[in-house]
Amino acid sequence: MPSLSTALARALTVTAATVALAGVTALPGAPPAAAAPLPPGVVQLGDGEPCPPATLCLYRDYGFSGPAYGIGAGYAIDLRWLPMPGHGGPTAADNVSSWVNRTAGVALLIDEQGGRTRPLFPGQHLEEPVPLNDTVDRVVW
């Protein structure tokens, strides 16, 4: 017969697996779950890393700094797919203050709540004006 500690460890393992399947990342004190892979066409950048060629880059903070991602030209991305803890929430949606478009295409920055779509032209750098800061939810081309 298993000891109480062995039975408890098994129960916690089953509970953690069930919670993970339900979409909860971890129980308090449990090791962190593996990060979900990024969508195709997206790379994570280091804090303040310059935007690579042929890439649309988004930065959480003004000054092209803080957590950042690069999106390859032509990839439509829902920013809720990109983890980015900050004052706007746990993802990049409604949490981006700076943009750089190093692609040859026009990226459309979509704010679903405000009903706005704004173009970001090739070669353009943008630090969001205060009224529009932290409002973009999706990027399409």
N, C-alpha and C positions, 0 to 999 in steps of 0.2 A: 504494500500500500504506500502511495507516495506521501511524503511529508507535507505538512501544511504549507511550508514555504515553496515547495515544488508545485503544489496544486495552485497556489496563489500566482506564481510566476507564469504558469500555463494559462490561467484565466486572464492575466494582464496581457499576455501575448495575443490571445484570441481577441480580446477587446480592442487592442491597438490595431490589429489587422482589420477588424470590422469598421472601426472609426476611419482608418485610412481609405477603405473602399468607399465609405460614405462621403469622402471629399474633405475630411478634417485632416490637417497635416500631421499633428502629433498630440499626444497626451502630455500634460505637464510632467516634466522630468524624463520623458521618453526621448531617445535620440531623434534628431530631426530627420524627416523623410527626405528622400532624394528629390532634388529640385526637378520640376517638370521641364522637359526640353523646350527650347524656344521655338517659335513657329519658323517654318522655312523662310529664308531670306533675311533673318534677323540675327545680329551678333551683339553681344554685350560689350560695351566699351568701358575702359577704366575712367575714374573720376578725372575730368578735364582732358581726356584723350582727344586729340584732333580727329575730325571726321575724315574717314578714308575716302579715296576717289570712288565715284559711281555709287555713292551712298547718301541717304537722307538720315541725318543724325538728330536725335532729340535728347535734351539734357533736362534734368529735373530743376536745376537752379539757373538763375540769371548768370551771365558771364560764361556760358557754355561749360558749366561745371556740375559736379554732383553725379549721381548715378546716370548712366547714359546707355543708349542703344543706337545701333545703325541698322537701317532698313534698306535692303537692296532695291534698286530701281524697279518699279513695276509690281512690287509685292504689296497687296492691300492688307493692312494690319489693323486689327482691333486692339487698341492699346490696353484693354483689360487683360490681354494675354501676357503682358510684360510686367513682371514683378518690379515694383519701385516704391518702397515705403517712403512716405513723406506726408506733408500736411494735406495733400489732396486725396489720400487714401493709400491702399496697399499696392496699387498698380500704377502704370504710367498714364492711364486715363485720368483726365482732370488733374494732372500732376506735372506738366511740362512747361518750362519757362523759356527755353532757348532752342532754336532749330538751326540747322545748316543743311542746305540742299546742294550736294555735290554731284547730282545726277544731271542727265540731259533732259529730264522730263519735269513737268509741273506736278508737284505733289499737292493734293487737296487735303486740307486740315479740316476735319468735320467735328463740330460740336453738336452732339445729338440733343442735349437738353435745351440749348439756346437756338437750335435750328439754323446755325450758321455754317457755311462752307467757305473757306478762304484759300486762295492759291499761294503756294510757296514756289517761286520760279527758280529755274536752274541758276546756280551760283549765288542765290540769295541766302543771307544770314538774317535771323529774326530773333529779337528778344521781345517777348510778348508785351504789348501795352497792358497796363494794369487792368483795364476793364475786361480784357480777353485772356489774362493769365490763367493757367490751369483750367482750361475749358475744352481742350481737344480730346475726343474719344476714339477717333478712327483716322487712318490715313489711307487714301485711295489715289489712283493715278488716272 
